[in-house]
């Protein structure tokens, strides 16, 4: 009987080992299947795959409802929204004279006629011209100051003081301009304003004309 039971025990042990091995193999296959590995037909190349030169659609396509990316256009739009006032967006005018201490002082007013808010900084350009457009006298001098940025909402204005010594007192050589050309800061195109305030100094002693830095409003 003892000799008969030993083969039976060996057979039972062998069967148990085979069953355990099968169980371990099944568990290993199940782990590989749940690890997230996709079948080749369902995989998409990514930019992280060194063997792929193609990015996945999520790398290049914008989100649903997003505007297409346009860096240059966005920068231009931003500069336009927050940038300076351009000549085409402004109207120029010359206010009433304010005499004092032998001086003739005029506010030169620039008004924002556009539908956006814009800014100006510094001094306007100014030049008296005759009916043919020829400049009379030298360019005005800039009065020393610390300019501030002026923000103009639609319809708002900034002004600069235009001053010169009264020709009747200074004895300077004079001319009567047809217009005053006003150029906004950092612009090239001027605005033309009809000049109706009489003679201005254009040469000789005490003939200088000065302008102040722009300030908010329409005058002092």
C-alpha positions in Angstrom: 0.0 0.0 0.0 2.9 2.4 0.8 4.4 1.9 -2.6 1.0 2.5 -4.3 0.3 5.9 -2.5 3.6 7.6 -3.5 2.9 7.7 -7.3 -0.6 9.0 -6.4 0.9 11.8 -4.3 3.4 12.7 -7.1 0.6 12.9 -9.6 -1.5 15.1 -7.3 1.4 17.4 -6.7 2.2 17.7 -10.4 -1.4 18.5 -11.2 -1.4 21.2 -8.5 1.7 22.8 -10.0 0.3 22.8 -13.5 -2.9 24.4 -12.2 -0.9 27.1 -10.3 1.2 27.8 -13.4 -1.9 28.3 -15.5 -3.4 30.6 -13.0 -0.2 32.8 -12.9 0.0 32.9 -16.7 -3.7 34.1 -16.9 -3.0 36.8 -14.3 0.0 38.0 -16.3 -2.0 38.3 -19.5 -4.8 40.1 -17.7 -2.3 42.7 -16.3 -0.9 43.4 -19.8 -4.4 43.9 -21.2 -5.4 46.5 -18.6 -2.2 48.5 -18.7 -3.6 50.9 -21.4 -1.7 49.5 -24.4 -3.7 50.2 -27.5 -4.0 48.0 -30.6 -1.9 49.3 -33.5 -5.0 50.1 -35.6 -6.3 52.5 -32.9 -3.1 54.3 -32.0 -2.3 57.8 -33.3 1.2 59.2 -33.7 2.3 61.9 -31.2 4.9 64.5 -31.1 6.6 62.6 -28.3 7.1 59.6 -30.5 10.7 59.8 -31.9 9.7 57.7 -34.8 6.9 60.0 -35.8 7.1 63.3 -37.5 3.4 64.0 -37.2 1.6 65.6 -34.2 -1.8 64.4 -33.1 -4.8 66.5 -33.9 -4.9 67.7 -30.3 -1.5 69.2 -30.7 -2.5 71.4 -33.6 -6.2 72.0 -33.7 -7.8 74.7 -31.5 -10.4 73.8 -29.0 -14.0 73.9 -30.2 -15.1 77.5 -30.4 -11.6 78.9 -30.2 -10.4 81.5 -32.7 -7.5 80.4 -35.0 -4.1 81.4 -33.6 -2.6 84.5 -35.3 0.2 85.9 -33.2 1.0 88.8 -35.6 -2.7 89.7 -36.0 -3.2 89.6 -32.3 -0.2 91.8 -31.6 -1.4 94.3 -34.3 -4.9 94.3 -32.8 -3.5 94.9 -29.3 -1.3 97.7 -30.5 -4.2 99.3 -32.3 -6.5 99.0 -29.2 -3.9 100.5 -26.8 -1.8 102.6 -29.2 -1.4 106.2 -30.0 -3.8 108.5 -31.7 -3.3 108.8 -35.5 -3.8 111.9 -37.6 -6.9 110.3 -39.3 -8.5 110.0 -35.9 -8.1 113.6 -34.8 -9.5 117.0 -35.5 -7.4 120.1 -34.9 -8.6 123.6 -33.9 -7.1 126.9 -32.6 -8.8 128.4 -29.6 -9.2 132.1 -28.7 -6.2 134.2 -28.1 -5.2 134.9 -24.5 -2.9 138.0 -24.5 -0.7 138.7 -21.6 2.6 140.5 -20.8 3.3 141.3 -24.5 2.6 137.7 -25.5 -0.1 136.1 -27.7 -1.1 132.7 -26.5 -3.4 130.2 -28.3 -4.5 126.8 -27.3 -4.1 124.3 -30.1 -6.6 121.6 -29.5 -6.6 118.0 -30.8 -9.9 116.1 -30.4 -10.4 112.3 -30.8 -13.0 111.8 -33.5 -12.6 108.0 -33.6 -14.7 105.4 -31.8 -11.7 104.1 -29.8 -9.6 105.3 -26.9 -6.1 106.4 -27.9 -3.1 108.1 -26.4 -0.8 111.0 -27.1 2.6 111.8 -25.6 4.9 114.8 -26.1 4.6 117.9 -28.3 2.7 118.5 -31.5 4.4 119.8 -34.6 3.3 123.2 -35.8 4.0 125.3 -38.8 2.5 128.5 -40.3 2.0 128.3 -44.0 0.9 130.7 -46.8 -1.9 130.0 -49.3 0.5 128.0 -51.5 1.5 125.8 -48.6 5.0 127.3 -48.1 6.2 127.5 -44.5 6.5 130.9 -42.9 9.2 131.3 -40.4 11.2 128.6 -38.5 9.7 125.7 -36.6 8.4 126.5 -33.2 10.6 125.8 -30.2 9.5 123.4 -27.5 9.0 124.8 -24.0 10.9 122.7 -21.5 8.6 120.3 -19.7 8.1 116.7 -18.5 5.4 115.4 -20.9 2.8 113.0 -19.6 0.8 110.5 -21.6 -2.7 111.8 -22.4 -5.4 109.3 -22.8 -8.3 110.4 -25.1 -11.6 108.6 -25.0 -13.8 109.2 -28.1 -14.8 112.9 -28.2 -12.1 114.0 -25.7 -9.4 116.6 -26.3 -5.8 117.5 -25.5 -4.2 120.9 -26.0 -0.8 122.5 -26.5 0.0 126.2 -25.9 1.2 128.1 -29.0 2.9 131.4 -28.0 4.8 134.3 -29.5 5.7 137.9 -28.7 3.2 140.4 -30.0 4.8 141.7 -33.3 3.6 145.3 -32.5 5.8 145.2 -29.4 8.7 143.0 -30.5 9.2 144.7 -33.9 9.8 141.3 -35.6 9.3 140.8 -39.3 5.8 139.4 -39.8 3.5 137.6 -42.2 -0.1 136.7 -42.2 -0.5 132.9 -42.6 -3.3 131.2 -44.4 -3.2 128.2 -42.1 -1.5 126.4 -39.3 -0.4 122.9 -39.9 -0.6 120.7 -36.7 1.1 117.3 -36.6 0.2 115.0 -33.8 3.1 113.4 -31.8 4.8 110.6 -33.7 2.8 111.1 -36.8 3.8 112.3 -40.3 0.6 113.7 -41.7 -0.5 117.2 -40.4 -3.9 118.6 -39.9 -4.7 121.9 -41.5 -6.4 124.7 -39.5 -7.4 128.0 -41.1 -5.6 130.8 -39.4 -7.7 133.9 -38.6 -5.6 135.6 -35.9 -3.6 138.0 -38.0 0.1 138.5 -38.3 2.7 136.3 -36.8 6.5 136.8 -36.4 8.5 135.1 -39.1 12.0 136.7 -38.8 14.3 139.0 -37.0 14.7 139.5 -33.3 12.1 138.2 -30.9 10.5 136.2 -33.7 10.5 132.8 -32.0 7.3 130.8 -31.6 7.0 128.2 -28.9 4.7 125.2 -28.1 4.1 123.4 -24.9 3.7 119.6 -24.2 0.2 118.3 -24.7 -2.1 118.2 -21.7 -5.7 117.0 -21.3 -8.5 119.3 -22.0 -9.1 122.2 -24.3 -7.0 124.9 -22.7 -5.8 126.5 -19.5 
